[in-house]
């Protein structure tokens, strides 16, 4: 059984009921998520600033492989009504969390550095951005439940005030 068939077998048994990020992490721990096994599926960036490969998708779940080259970042986004868990297979990332101000613009509310081999979560309604500030690529395996729908992207504007 190849890697994609294994992912399909595990995720096809996922119920349509609410799944938590911790449950997704437990599912991931039962998978062989070696970089060597998943490297044939790593995509280079095309229409997005990062590579994204959907390995498996149903209404209940989606498995995605993300590739952020050095110096790139995702757009500021949420995952709609989905929750997520990811495992960083290679590199280092910064997960930047945002909240919306009174005008609907994202304001940075915190950052967490994610080291290779670590898991990180995307709880429901989290607005975030992944940034690769390191010298090497970053590759992460993501699970979402249910599969993301209604994902939103948020503009980011910096306003500089000059005092003369």
N, C-alpha and C positions, 0 to 999 in steps of 0.2 A: 504494500500500500504506500503510495507516495505522500509527500507532505500535504498537498492540497486535499487529497482524499481523507487524510487523517483529520484535518481541520474541519472538513465538511461533516464527517461522521460525528465528531464531538459537538459541533455547533448545531447540527440538525436535531439533536436531542434537547436543545435549550427550550424551555417552555416560553410561551408568549407572555406569561405574567411578569411582573416587575422583577428585574435582576439588579443586584447592587454591584458597585465597583469591586467590592471585596469578593463577591461570588465570581466575577469575571477573572480576578486574580487567581483564585483557586483553580478555575478552568485552565488558565494559562500554565499554571505549575504542572499540570498533567500533560502538557504538550512538549515536544522536543523543538524548542525555539532557538536552535543554534544558528549563528550567522551563516555558517557554511551551508546548511540545509536550505536556508531561505535566500541566499545570495543570487540565485538565478532569477528571482522575482523582483529584485531591486530596480526601480525605474529612475531614470534621470529626469530632472525637471523639464516640463513642456509648457503647458498653459498656466501652471502654478509655479511659485518660486521654489518648490520642492517636488520630489518625485512621490507619486502616490499609486500604489497597486492594490486594488481590491481583490483579495484572495478568495473570499467567499461572502455571499450576501443573501439573506432572506429577510422577511419582515421582522423576524425575531432577533437577528444579530448580523453584524458585519465584522470581518477580519480584514485588516488593512496593514500594509507595509509602507512606512514613511521613510523617505531618504532626504535629509537636509544637508546639502553641501556646506562647507565652511563659509561663514559669513552670511548665511541666509536665515530667514525666519518665515513662519506662516503668517497669514493675515490674522488680525484679531478676530476671533470667532467664538461661537458657542456650538453646541451639538444638538440643538433643538430639544426634543423631549428625551434624548438618549443619555445614558451614563456610559462611561468608558474606563478602561484600564489599559495601560501600555507598559511594555518592558523595553528598556533601552538596550539594544543588542550591541551597539558600537558607538563610541564617541561620548560626548557630554552635551547636555542641553540645559537651557534655562527655561523653566515654565513660568511665564509672566501672567499673573492674574489681574483682572480688571473689574471695576464696577462702573456703572453708568452714572454720569452726573445728571443734573436736572434738565439738561438739554439733549440727553441721549448719547453723549460722547463718552468713550471709555477713558477712565482715569486709572492709572496703575495703582494697584492696592497691595501688591506683594510679588516676590520672586523666589523661586526655589531652584537650586542647581540640582540636576539629575545626573547621577554618575552611571557609567556603563554597568549593566546588570541589575539596575534598580527598576522597581515598578513605580508608576505614578498614575494618578486618578483624574478623571474628568467627571465630577458629580453633575447631576442635573442642574441646568441653569448657569453653570460656570462659564464665564467669558475669559478666554485666555489666548496666549500666543506662545508658540515654541520658537526658541531662538538658538541657533548654533553659532556661538562666538569662538569656538575652538578652531584649531588648525587642521582637524581631520573631519571627514564626513560623520554624520550621526544617522543611525538606522534604528528604527523602533517598530515593534509589532504592536498593533492596537486592536482591541476588541470593543465593540459597542453593542449595547442592547437597549431598546430595539435598534435596528439599523437606523442611522441618522436620517432624518427627514426634517425639513423646515430649518435647516442650519442657517444662521445669520452671520453676516460679516459686518464689522463695525469700522467706520472711518476713524483715523487717529489724526488729530491736529494738534500741533504744538503752537502755543501762543507765547510770543516773547514780549515782555514788557520792558521798555527802556525808560529809565529815569534819567532825565537830563538836568 
